[in-house]
Amino acid sequence: MEILQKTCLVITIIGAINWGLIGIFDFNLVEMIFGSNGIARIVYTLVGIAGLINIGLLFRHFHD
C-alpha cells in the first residue's frame, strides 16, 4: 500500500504543478502535451483519483 500512496502522491504533485501553471501563467501543460482529447481527460481523472487516495495520508499518523 505504501508504494501506491507514494505513486499517487507524485501524481498529485504533478497535478498541483499543472494547476499552478494554469493559475499563474494561463498555461495548461497537460493539454499542451496530450491535446484536448480523451487522453487529457484520463490524465485529469488519474490526478483526481490519486488525490482521493492521498486523503488517507492525512489520517495515517492515527494508525502508527
VEXVO-87242 format. One record per residue: residue number from 1; residue in one letter; x, y, z of N, C-alpha, C, O, CB in turn. Coordinates in steps of 0.1 Angstrom, whole numbers, padded with zeros to 4 digits, always signed. Glycine has a CB too. Layout:
// residues N
NUM | A | X | Y | Z | X | Y | Z | X | Y | Z | X | Y | Z | X | Y | Z
...
// end
This chain:
// residues 64
1 | M | +0008 | -0012 | +0000 | +0000 | +0000 | +0000 | +0009 | +0013 | +0000 | +0005 | +0023 | -0005 | -0009 | +0000 | +0012
2 | E | +0020 | +0012 | +0006 | +0029 | +0023 | +0007 | +0034 | +0028 | -0007 | +0035 | +0040 | -0010 | +0041 | +0021 | +0015
3 | I | +0036 | +0018 | -0016 | +0040 | +0021 | -0030 | +0029 | +0028 | -0037 | +0032 | +0038 | -0044 | +0045 | +0009 | -0037
4 | L | +0017 | +0024 | -0035 | +0005 | +0030 | -0042 | +0004 | +0045 | -0037 | +0002 | +0053 | -0045 | -0008 | +0022 | -0039
5 | Q | +0005 | +0047 | -0024 | +0004 | +0061 | -0019 | +0015 | +0070 | -0024 | +0012 | +0081 | -0027 | +0003 | +0060 | -0004
6 | K | +0027 | +0065 | -0024 | +0038 | +0073 | -0029 | +0036 | +0076 | -0044 | +0039 | +0088 | -0048 | +0051 | +0066 | -0027
7 | T | +0032 | +0067 | -0052 | +0029 | +0069 | -0066 | +0018 | +0079 | -0068 | +0019 | +0088 | -0076 | +0025 | +0056 | -0073
8 | C | +0007 | +0078 | -0060 | -0004 | +0087 | -0060 | +0001 | +0101 | -0056 | -0004 | +0111 | -0061 | -0015 | +0083 | -0052
9 | L | +0010 | +0102 | -0046 | +0015 | +0115 | -0041 | +0022 | +0122 | -0053 | +0021 | +0134 | -0054 | +0024 | +0113 | -0029
10 | V | +0030 | +0114 | -0060 | +0038 | +0120 | -0071 | +0028 | +0125 | -0082 | +0030 | +0136 | -0087 | +0047 | +0110 | -0078
11 | I | +0018 | +0117 | -0085 | +0008 | +0122 | -0095 | +0000 | +0134 | -0090 | -0002 | +0143 | -0098 | -0002 | +0110 | -0098
12 | T | -0003 | +0135 | -0077 | -0010 | +0146 | -0072 | -0001 | +0159 | -0072 | -0006 | +0170 | -0076 | -0014 | +0144 | -0057
13 | I | +0012 | +0157 | -0070 | +0021 | +0168 | -0071 | +0022 | +0174 | -0085 | +0022 | +0186 | -0087 | +0035 | +0164 | -0066
14 | I | +0023 | +0164 | -0095 | +0023 | +0168 | -0109 | +0010 | +0176 | -0112 | +0011 | +0186 | -0119 | +0025 | +0156 | -0118
15 | G | -0001 | +0171 | -0107 | -0014 | +0178 | -0110 | -0014 | +0192 | -0103 | -0019 | +0201 | -0109 | -0025 | +0170 | -0105
16 | A | -0008 | +0193 | -0091 | -0008 | +0206 | -0085 | +0001 | +0216 | -0092 | -0002 | +0228 | -0094 | -0003 | +0205 | -0070
17 | I | +0012 | +0211 | -0098 | +0021 | +0219 | -0106 | +0014 | +0224 | -0118 | +0015 | +0236 | -0122 | +0034 | +0212 | -0110
18 | N | +0006 | +0215 | -0125 | -0002 | +0219 | -0136 | -0012 | +0230 | -0133 | -0013 | +0240 | -0140 | -0009 | +0207 | -0142
19 | W | -0019 | +0228 | -0121 | -0029 | +0238 | -0117 | -0022 | +0252 | -0114 | -0027 | +0262 | -0117 | -0036 | +0234 | -0105
20 | G | -0010 | +0251 | -0108 | -0002 | +0263 | -0106 | +0001 | +0270 | -0119 | +0000 | +0283 | -0120 | +0010 | +0260 | -0098
21 | L | +0005 | +0263 | -0129 | +0008 | +0269 | -0142 | -0004 | +0275 | -0148 | -0003 | +0286 | -0154 | +0014 | +0258 | -0151
22 | I | -0015 | +0268 | -0147 | -0028 | +0274 | -0152 | -0031 | +0287 | -0145 | -0035 | +0297 | -0151 | -0039 | +0264 | -0150
23 | G | -0030 | +0287 | -0131 | -0034 | +0299 | -0124 | -0024 | +0311 | -0126 | -0029 | +0322 | -0127 | -0034 | +0295 | -0109
24 | I | -0011 | +0308 | -0127 | -0002 | +0319 | -0128 | +0000 | +0324 | -0142 | +0000 | +0336 | -0145 | +0011 | +0315 | -0122
25 | F | +0002 | +0314 | -0151 | +0006 | +0317 | -0165 | -0005 | +0315 | -0175 | -0003 | +0317 | -0187 | +0018 | +0310 | -0169
26 | D | -0017 | +0309 | -0171 | -0027 | +0305 | -0180 | -0022 | +0295 | -0191 | -0025 | +0297 | -0202 | -0034 | +0318 | -0187
27 | F | -0014 | +0286 | -0186 | -0007 | +0276 | -0194 | -0010 | +0262 | -0189 | -0007 | +0259 | -0178 | +0009 | +0278 | -0194
28 | N | -0017 | +0254 | -0197 | -0021 | +0241 | -0193 | -0011 | +0231 | -0200 | -0012 | +0228 | -0212 | -0036 | +0238 | -0198
29 | L | -0002 | +0226 | -0191 | +0008 | +0216 | -0196 | +0002 | +0203 | -0201 | +0007 | +0198 | -0211 | +0018 | +0214 | -0185
30 | V | -0008 | +0198 | -0194 | -0014 | +0186 | -0198 | -0020 | +0187 | -0212 | -0018 | +0178 | -0221 | -0025 | +0181 | -0188
31 | E | -0027 | +0197 | -0215 | -0033 | +0199 | -0228 | -0023 | +0202 | -0239 | -0025 | +0199 | -0250 | -0044 | +0210 | -0228
32 | M | -0012 | +0208 | -0235 | -0001 | +0211 | -0245 | +0005 | +0197 | -0249 | +0008 | +0195 | -0260 | +0009 | +0220 | -0239
33 | I | +0007 | +0188 | -0239 | +0013 | +0175 | -0242 | +0004 | +0166 | -0249 | +0007 | +0160 | -0259 | +0019 | +0169 | -0229
34 | F | -0009 | +0165 | -0244 | -0018 | +0155 | -0249 | -0029 | +0160 | -0258 | -0036 | +0152 | -0264 | -0024 | +0148 | -0237
35 | G | -0031 | +0173 | -0258 | -0042 | +0179 | -0266 | -0055 | +0179 | -0258 | -0055 | +0174 | -0247 | -0043 | +0172 | -0279
36 | S | -0065 | +0184 | -0264 | -0078 | +0184 | -0258 | -0086 | +0172 | -0262 | -0096 | +0173 | -0270 | -0086 | +0197 | -0261
37 | N | -0082 | +0160 | -0258 | -0088 | +0148 | -0262 | -0090 | +0139 | -0250 | -0089 | +0143 | -0239 | -0080 | +0141 | -0273
38 | G | -0094 | +0127 | -0253 | -0096 | +0117 | -0243 | -0084 | +0114 | -0234 | -0086 | +0111 | -0222 | -0101 | +0104 | -0249
39 | I | -0072 | +0115 | -0239 | -0061 | +0112 | -0231 | -0059 | +0122 | -0220 | -0056 | +0119 | -0209 | -0048 | +0112 | -0240
40 | A | -0062 | +0135 | -0223 | -0061 | +0146 | -0213 | -0071 | +0143 | -0202 | -0069 | +0145 | -0190 | -0063 | +0160 | -0219
41 | R | -0083 | +0139 | -0206 | -0093 | +0135 | -0196 | -0089 | +0124 | -0187 | -0092 | +0124 | -0175 | -0107 | +0132 | -0203
42 | I | -0082 | +0114 | -0193 | -0077 | +0103 | -0185 | -0067 | +0108 | -0175 | -0067 | +0104 | -0163 | -0071 | +0092 | -0194
43 | V | -0058 | +0117 | -0179 | -0048 | +0122 | -0170 | -0055 | +0130 | -0159 | -0051 | +0128 | -0147 | -0038 | +0132 | -0178
44 | Y | -0065 | +0138 | -0162 | -0072 | +0146 | -0151 | -0079 | +0136 | -0142 | -0079 | +0138 | -0130 | -0082 | +0155 | -0158
45 | T | -0085 | +0125 | -0147 | -0091 | +0116 | -0139 | -0081 | +0109 | -0129 | -0084 | +0107 | -0118 | -0099 | +0105 | -0147
46 | L | -0070 | +0105 | -0135 | -0059 | +0099 | -0126 | -0055 | +0108 | -0115 | -0052 | +0103 | -0104 | -0048 | +0094 | -0135
47 | V | -0053 | +0121 | -0118 | -0049 | +0130 | -0108 | -0060 | +0131 | -0097 | -0057 | +0132 | -0085 | -0047 | +0144 | -0114
48 | G | -0072 | +0131 | -0101 | -0083 | +0132 | -0091 | -0084 | +0119 | -0083 | -0086 | +0121 | -0070 | -0096 | +0134 | -0098
49 | I | -0082 | +0108 | -0089 | -0082 | +0095 | -0081 | -0070 | +0095 | -0071 | -0072 | +0091 | -0060 | -0082 | +0083 | -0090
50 | A | -0059 | +0099 | -0076 | -0047 | +0100 | -0068 | -0049 | +0109 | -0056 | -0045 | +0106 | -0045 | -0035 | +0104 | -0076
51 | G | -0056 | +0120 | -0058 | -0058 | +0129 | -0047 | -0068 | +0123 | -0037 | -0066 | +0125 | -0025 | -0065 | +0142 | -0052
52 | L | -0077 | +0116 | -0041 | -0086 | +0109 | -0032 | -0079 | +0098 | -0024 | -0081 | +0097 | -0012 | -0098 | +0102 | -0040
53 | I | -0070 | +0091 | -0030 | -0063 | +0081 | -0023 | -0054 | +0087 | -0013 | -0051 | +0082 | -0002 | -0054 | +0072 | -0033
54 | N | -0048 | +0099 | -0016 | -0039 | +0106 | -0007 | -0046 | +0112 | +0005 | -0040 | +0116 | +0015 | -0032 | +0117 | -0014
55 | I | -0060 | +0112 | +0005 | -0067 | +0116 | +0017 | -0063 | +0107 | +0029 | -0062 | +0112 | +0040 | -0082 | +0116 | +0015
56 | G | -0060 | +0095 | +0026 | -0055 | +0086 | +0037 | -0043 | +0090 | +0044 | -0040 | +0086 | +0055 | -0053 | +0072 | +0031
57 | L | -0034 | +0098 | +0037 | -0022 | +0103 | +0043 | -0025 | +0112 | +0054 | -0017 | +0114 | +0064 | -0013 | +0110 | +0032
58 | L | -0036 | +0119 | +0054 | -0040 | +0129 | +0064 | -0042 | +0122 | +0078 | -0039 | +0127 | +0088 | -0052 | +0136 | +0060
59 | F | -0047 | +0109 | +0077 | -0051 | +0102 | +0089 | -0041 | +0091 | +0092 | -0043 | +0083 | +0102 | -0064 | +0096 | +0087
60 | R | -0030 | +0090 | +0085 | -0020 | +0080 | +0087 | -0014 | +0080 | +0101 | -0011 | +0069 | +0107 | -0009 | +0081 | +0077
61 | H | -0011 | +0092 | +0107 | -0005 | +0093 | +0120 | -0013 | +0087 | +0131 | -0008 | +0083 | +0142 | -0002 | +0107 | +0123
62 | F | -0027 | +0085 | +0129 | -0035 | +0079 | +0139 | -0033 | +0064 | +0140 | -0036 | +0058 | +0150 | -0050 | +0082 | +0136
63 | H | -0027 | +0058 | +0129 | -0025 | +0043 | +0129 | -0011 | +0039 | +0133 | -0009 | +0027 | +0135 | -0029 | +0038 | +0116
64 | D | -0002 | +0048 | +0134 | +0012 | +0045 | +0137 | +0014 | +0043 | +0152 | +0026 | +0040 | +0156 | +0021 | +0056 | +0132
// end
